[in-house]
Amino acid sequence: MVTKIHHTIVDYEVNTAPSAASPSAEPGSASESKPAANVVHMHERLKRPEVLHGSTYKIKTPQSEHALYVTINDIVLNPGTPYEKRRPFEIFINSKNMRHFQWIVALTRIISAVFRKGGDAAFLVEELRSVFDPTGGHWDKGRFKNSLVAEIGDVMEVHLRSIGIIRDPELSEEQKQLIADKKKEHARRSAAASNAQTGYPPQAQMCEKCFVHAVVFSEGCLTCLSCGDSKCG
């Protein structure tokens, strides 16, 4: 409805009363599901607590007789609430070998600054892994390590996985079914190959007594062709 004003406007105020056209939010609505205003997020001005909990990892390479010890400390945000999260806050690297002291100190300060900046720090893993040693890498437990810096990246991935920042992508139902089918096919082929080597029929079941796939249904009774165990006594 339009109202025509015939006199001069000398003052005004905003009507703050709830309107019938805009009812208040009902329980479970989108406005109610928003996080509370006092939820603390990771940022560079966040004050360091007196005590932080973390983990220390050992790196031993053939390039040095002394091991490196990587310590990553975490801060717990919004403890005791539904918004509780554990995030990396700082990193320290210590060793008796002082050869790499300068660049290690610089690296830890930069990484710690990135941690405190907030956001997703998982990209640091690939950045560190992409560093190659000009003198060549080395093998460790069946894996080739590009450099000492790349090993620090591996340690960081282990830690970020342990606190839930890095997660493996969820498999679709089709992928899960495909993997299950592959496992069944592999088990079937392995059993058939085992039976072919031992001379027992491919359809033979495993004996609970001798653990050989030699149990067959013979003369109305399950009998093991390896140890002679029979369900009929």
C-alpha positions as CSV (number, residue, x, y, z in Angstrom):
1,M,0.0,0.0,0.0
2,V,1.3,3.4,-1.0
3,T,0.9,6.4,1.4
4,K,1.3,9.9,0.1
5,I,3.0,12.4,2.5
6,H,1.7,16.0,2.2
7,H,3.9,17.6,4.9
8,T,7.6,18.2,5.3
9,I,9.7,15.3,6.8
10,V,11.6,16.7,9.8
11,D,12.8,13.4,11.4
12,Y,12.9,9.6,10.8
13,E,13.8,6.4,12.6
14,V,14.3,2.7,11.6
15,N,11.6,0.3,12.6
16,T,13.3,-2.6,14.3
17,A,10.2,-4.6,15.2
18,P,10.0,-8.0,13.6
19,S,7.9,-8.0,10.4
20,A,5.2,-10.6,9.7
21,A,6.7,-11.0,6.3
22,S,10.0,-12.1,7.7
23,P,9.4,-14.6,10.5
24,S,12.2,-15.5,13.0
25,A,14.4,-18.5,12.1
26,E,13.0,-21.8,13.1
27,P,15.1,-24.5,14.9
28,G,17.3,-26.3,12.4
29,S,17.3,-23.5,9.9
30,A,20.4,-22.4,7.9
31,S,20.9,-19.3,10.1
32,E,20.9,-21.4,13.3
33,S,23.3,-24.0,11.8
34,K,26.0,-21.3,11.3
35,P,29.0,-21.6,13.6
36,A,29.0,-19.4,16.7
37,A,30.8,-16.0,16.5
38,N,33.3,-17.0,19.2
39,V,34.8,-20.0,17.2
40,V,38.6,-19.5,17.1
41,H,40.3,-20.1,13.7
42,M,44.0,-20.4,13.0
43,H,45.6,-17.0,12.4
44,E,49.0,-15.4,12.8
45,R,48.0,-13.3,15.8
46,L,47.0,-16.3,17.8
47,K,48.9,-16.4,21.0
48,R,51.1,-19.4,21.7
49,P,49.9,-21.4,24.7
50,E,52.3,-22.3,27.5
51,V,52.1,-26.0,26.6
52,L,51.8,-27.6,23.2
53,H,51.6,-31.3,22.4
54,G,53.4,-32.8,19.4
55,S,55.4,-35.6,18.1
56,T,59.1,-36.1,17.3
57,Y,60.3,-38.1,14.3
58,K,63.7,-39.5,13.6
59,I,65.4,-39.2,10.2
60,K,68.5,-41.3,9.5
61,T,70.2,-40.9,6.2
62,P,73.4,-42.4,4.8
63,Q,74.6,-38.9,4.1
64,S,75.3,-38.2,7.7
65,E,76.4,-40.3,10.7
66,H,74.0,-38.3,12.9
67,A,70.2,-38.5,12.7
68,L,67.8,-35.5,12.4
69,Y,65.0,-35.2,14.9
70,V,61.9,-33.4,13.6
71,T,59.4,-32.1,16.2
72,I,56.0,-30.8,15.2
73,N,53.9,-29.2,17.9
74,D,50.1,-28.8,17.6
75,I,47.6,-26.4,19.0
76,V,44.1,-27.5,19.9
77,L,41.5,-24.9,18.8
78,N,38.0,-24.7,20.5
79,P,38.7,-27.6,22.9
80,G,35.6,-29.3,24.3
81,T,33.3,-28.0,21.6
82,P,31.9,-29.4,18.3
83,Y,34.4,-27.2,16.5
84,E,37.5,-28.7,18.2
85,K,40.4,-29.1,15.8
86,R,44.1,-29.9,16.1
87,R,46.4,-27.9,13.9
88,P,50.2,-27.7,13.5
89,F,51.7,-24.7,15.2
90,E,55.5,-24.9,14.9
91,I,58.3,-27.2,13.8
92,F,61.8,-27.8,15.1
93,I,64.7,-29.8,13.7
94,N,67.6,-30.8,15.8
95,S,70.8,-32.7,15.1
96,K,74.4,-33.1,16.3
97,N,75.5,-32.4,12.7
98,M,75.9,-28.6,12.4
99,R,76.6,-28.7,8.7
100,H,73.1,-27.8,7.7
101,F,72.3,-25.5,10.7
102,Q,71.6,-22.3,8.8
103,W,69.2,-23.6,6.2
104,I,67.5,-25.9,8.7
105,V,66.8,-22.9,11.0
106,A,65.5,-20.9,8.0
107,L,63.3,-23.7,6.9
108,T,61.7,-24.3,10.3
109,R,60.9,-20.6,10.7
110,I,59.3,-20.4,7.3
111,I,57.3,-23.6,7.8
112,S,56.2,-22.5,11.3
113,A,55.1,-19.1,9.9
114,V,53.0,-20.9,7.3
115,F,51.4,-23.1,10.0
116,R,50.4,-20.1,12.1
117,K,49.1,-18.3,9.0
118,G,46.2,-20.8,8.9
119,G,44.6,-22.5,6.0
120,D,45.5,-25.8,4.4
121,A,49.2,-26.6,5.1
122,A,49.2,-29.9,3.2
123,F,50.7,-28.3,0.1
124,L,54.0,-28.1,2.0
125,V,54.5,-31.8,1.7
126,E,54.7,-31.8,-2.1
127,E,56.8,-28.6,-2.1
128,L,59.4,-30.2,0.1
129,R,59.3,-33.5,-1.8
130,S,60.0,-31.7,-5.1
131,V,63.5,-30.6,-3.8
132,F,66.3,-32.7,-5.3
133,D,69.8,-33.0,-4.0
134,P,72.4,-32.1,-6.7
135,T,74.7,-34.8,-5.4
136,G,72.0,-37.4,-5.8
137,G,69.4,-39.0,-3.5
138,H,69.4,-42.3,-1.7
139,W,67.2,-45.4,-1.1
140,D,65.5,-46.0,2.3
141,K,63.2,-49.0,3.0
142,G,62.6,-49.6,-0.7
143,R,61.8,-46.0,-1.5
144,F,64.0,-43.5,-3.3
145,K,64.5,-40.2,-1.4
146,N,65.2,-37.2,-3.5
147,S,66.9,-35.2,-0.7
148,L,67.1,-34.6,3.0
149,V,64.4,-31.9,2.5
150,A,62.2,-34.4,0.8
151,E,62.5,-36.7,3.8
152,I,61.3,-33.8,6.0
153,G,58.3,-33.6,3.7
154,D,57.6,-37.3,4.2
155,V,57.7,-36.8,8.0
156,M,55.3,-33.9,7.7
157,E,52.9,-36.0,5.7
158,V,52.9,-38.7,8.4
159,H,52.1,-36.1,11.0
160,L,49.4,-34.3,9.0
161,R,47.7,-37.6,8.4
162,S,47.8,-38.5,12.1
163,I,45.9,-35.3,13.0
164,G,43.4,-35.6,10.2
165,I,44.5,-32.8,7.8
166,I,45.5,-35.2,5.0
167,R,43.0,-37.9,4.2
168,D,42.8,-40.4,1.4
169,P,39.9,-39.7,-1.1
170,E,36.8,-41.7,-0.5
171,L,36.3,-44.5,-3.0
172,S,33.0,-44.7,-4.9
173,E,30.8,-47.7,-4.6
174,E,31.8,-48.8,-8.1
175,Q,35.5,-48.7,-7.1
176,K,34.9,-50.6,-3.9
177,Q,33.0,-53.3,-5.8
178,L,35.8,-53.5,-8.4
179,I,38.4,-53.9,-5.7
180,A,36.3,-56.6,-4.0
181,D,35.9,-58.5,-7.3
182,K,39.7,-58.3,-7.9
183,K,40.4,-59.7,-4.5
184,K,38.1,-62.6,-5.0
185,E,39.6,-63.3,-8.4
186,H,43.1,-63.2,-7.0
187,A,42.1,-65.5,-4.1
188,R,40.5,-68.0,-6.6
189,R,43.5,-68.0,-8.8
190,S,45.9,-68.4,-5.9
191,A,43.8,-71.4,-4.5
192,A,43.7,-73.0,-8.0
193,A,47.5,-72.6,-8.4
194,S,48.1,-74.0,-4.9
195,N,45.8,-77.0,-5.6
196,A,47.4,-77.6,-9.0
197,Q,50.9,-77.8,-7.4
198,T,49.7,-80.2,-4.7
199,G,47.6,-82.3,-7.0
200,Y,44.3,-81.9,-5.2
201,P,41.1,-80.9,-7.0
202,P,40.6,-77.1,-7.7
203,Q,37.3,-77.1,-5.8
204,A,38.8,-78.6,-2.6
205,Q,38.2,-76.7,0.6
206,M,40.8,-76.0,3.3
207,C,41.1,-78.6,6.0
208,E,40.7,-77.3,9.6
209,K,43.2,-79.9,10.8
210,C,46.1,-79.7,8.4
211,F,45.2,-76.4,6.7
212,V,45.6,-77.8,3.2
213,H,43.1,-77.2,0.5
214,A,42.3,-80.9,0.2
215,V,38.8,-81.4,1.6
216,V,36.4,-82.9,-0.9
217,F,32.9,-84.4,-0.7
218,S,33.3,-88.1,-1.1
219,E,30.8,-90.9,-0.5
220,G,28.4,-88.5,1.3
221,C,31.0,-87.1,3.7
222,L,33.6,-84.3,3.7
223,T,37.0,-86.0,3.7
224,C,40.5,-84.5,3.6
225,L,42.7,-86.1,1.0
226,S,45.8,-84.9,2.8
227,C,45.5,-86.0,6.4
228,G,42.4,-88.2,6.1
229,D,40.3,-86.2,8.5
230,S,36.6,-86.9,8.0
231,K,33.4,-85.4,9.3
232,C,31.9,-88.8,9.5
233,G,34.4,-90.2,12.0
